Amino acid sequence: MSAAFRFRLARVLRARRASEESARRNLAEAQRSVAEHEERVGALSGERARAGEDRREMLGGRVDPGKLVQAATFEASLERNLEAREKELRTSGEVADARRVALVAAAQRVRVLERLEERRRSSWSAERNLEEQKAVDDRAPRAEPT
């Protein structure tokens, strides 16, 4: 009877699984970052829209030049801030995309070894079954020809 099945690349498979899990965590972190950046961009977009509405309302009545300049300066500041946050969002999106690609590659490396392990286990099992059948056949009495 042969020994229990032993996959010689088990350590490599464990290391690849750990790498895949690390890639999964990295992707989750990047996705959280994208969500945070989207939230910031959304908040700034809303604030910019409200500032524009406030400035337009100022133009409807008596115009205070000081307040108008202050409102325009504030809007310009919001616009610069929004552009910077949108750039950060694009960058975090690119990072998330790269990490998604890394996860797919890591998962593929794991699947390759898992399929190899399954084929080797199947082959081992078939050999073991043949050995057992041979042992049974050797113990069985043979019928003598008459």
NUTORZA-406115 format. One record per residue (C-alpha): residue in one letter; x, y negated, z. Coordinates in steps of 0.02 Angstrom, whole numbers, plus 32768, in hexadecimal, padded with zeros to 4 digits. Layout:
# NUTORZA-406115
A;X;Y;Z
...
END
This chain:
# NUTORZA-406115
M;8000;8000;8000
S;8046;7F56;7FD3
A;8056;7EC2;8049
A;7FD9;7E34;8052
F;7FD6;7DB7;7FC3
R;8057;7D2E;7FD3
F;8058;7C9A;7F5B
R;810C;7C65;7F4A
L;80DE;7BB3;7F1D
A;806E;7B9B;7FB6
R;80E0;7B15;7FFE
V;80E0;7AB7;7F5B
L;8023;7AC4;7F54
R;8014;7A81;8006
A;8088;79F0;7FDA
R;8022;79CA;7F3E
R;7F81;79CF;7FA2
A;7FCD;7956;801F
S;8001;78E6;7F90
E;7F52;78ED;7F48
E;7F07;78BE;7FF1
S;7F81;782D;8000
A;7F50;77F3;7F51
R;7E98;7800;7F84
R;7EB7;7794;801E
N;7F19;7716;7FB6
L;7E8A;770A;7F3A
A;7E0B;76F1;7FC5
E;7E77;7665;800C
A;7E82;7613;7F61
Q;7DC7;7622;7F48
R;7DA9;75CF;7FF1
S;7E1D;7543;7FBB
V;7DBC;752C;7F19
A;7D18;7526;7F79
E;7D5F;74A3;7FF0
H;7D9D;743A;7F5F
E;7CF6;7448;7F06
E;7CA0;740D;7FA5
R;7D14;7377;7FB3
V;7CFD;7349;7EFC
G;7C41;7358;7F0F
A;7C41;72E9;7FA9
L;7CAD;7266;7F54
S;7C41;726A;7EB8
G;7BA8;7249;7F22
E;7BFE;71BE;7F80
R;7C37;716F;7EDC
A;7B85;7177;7E97
R;7B40;7124;7F35
A;7BC6;709C;7F2D
G;7B97;7079;7E78
E;7AE0;706C;7EA6
D;7B0A;6FF6;7F36
R;7B6F;6F86;7EC1
R;7AE3;6F83;7E40
E;7A68;6F51;7EC9
M;7ADB;6EC2;7EF9
L;7AD1;6E81;7E47
G;7A13;6E7D;7E50
G;7A0A;6DF6;7ED5
R;7A77;6D6A;7F11
V;7B2B;6D95;7EE4
D;7BB3;6D85;7F66
P;7C57;6D8A;7F04
G;7CB9;6DC8;7F9B
K;7C45;6E5C;7FB6
L;7C42;6E81;7EFB
V;7D02;6E87;7EF5
Q;7D04;6EF2;7F91
A;7C84;6F6A;7F45
A;7CE6;6F74;7EA2
T;7D87;6F94;7F01
F;7D33;701C;7F67
E;7CEE;706D;7EC8
A;7D9A;7068;7E76
S;7DE4;70B8;7F12
L;7D5E;7140;7F0F
E;7D81;715E;7E56
R;7E3C;7174;7E74
N;7E1A;71E6;7F07
L;7D9D;724A;7EA1
E;7E19;725E;7E11
A;7E9D;729C;7E8C
R;7E24;7318;7EDA
E;7DED;7356;7E2D
K;7EA4;7373;7E02
E;7EB8;73D6;7EA5
L;7E1C;7439;7E77
R;7E63;7465;7DCC
T;7F07;7498;7E1C
S;7EB2;7504;7E9F
G;7E49;7552;7E14
E;7EE7;757D;7DB4
V;7F32;75CA;7E50
A;7E94;7630;7E6B
D;7E9A;766B;7DB6
A;7F50;76A0;7DC9
R;7F28;76FC;7E69
R;7E94;7752;7E16
V;7F09;778F;7D8C
A;7F84;77CB;7E11
L;7EF9;782A;7E6A
V;7EC1;787D;7DC9
A;7F74;78B3;7DA6
A;7F8C;78F4;7E57
A;7EE8;7955;7E4F
Q;7F1D;799F;7DA9
R;7FC3;79D9;7DF2
V;7F64;7A2D;7E80
R;7EEA;7A82;7E08
V;7F79;7AC8;7DA1
L;7FC3;7B1E;7E38
E;7F19;7B57;7E78
R;7EF6;7BAA;7DD0
L;7FA1;7BFB;7DD2
E;7F82;7C3A;7E83
E;7EDA;7C81;7E4F
R;7F26;7CDA;7DB8
R;7FB2;7D22;7E23
R;7F36;7D56;7EAA
S;7EC9;7DAA;7E27
S;7F5F;7E02;7DDD
W;7F98;7E3A;7E89
S;7EE9;7E79;7EB1
A;7EE1;7EDB;7E0E
E;7F8B;7F2B;7E31
R;7F55;7F55;7EE2
N;7EB5;7FA5;7EA2
L;7F1A;800D;7E26
E;7F8F;8046;7EB0
E;7EFB;8077;7F1E
Q;7EA7;80D3;7E8F
K;7F49;8130;7E69
A;7F5B;8161;7F20
V;7EA7;81A1;7F23
D;7EC1;8200;7E81
D;7F62;8250;7EC2
R;7F07;828F;7F5D
A;7E70;82D5;7F01
P;7E74;8390;7EDB
R;7E86;83B6;7E25
A;7E13;842B;7DCE
E;7E70;84BC;7D7D
P;7E45;84EA;7CCD
T;7DED;8592;7CB9
END
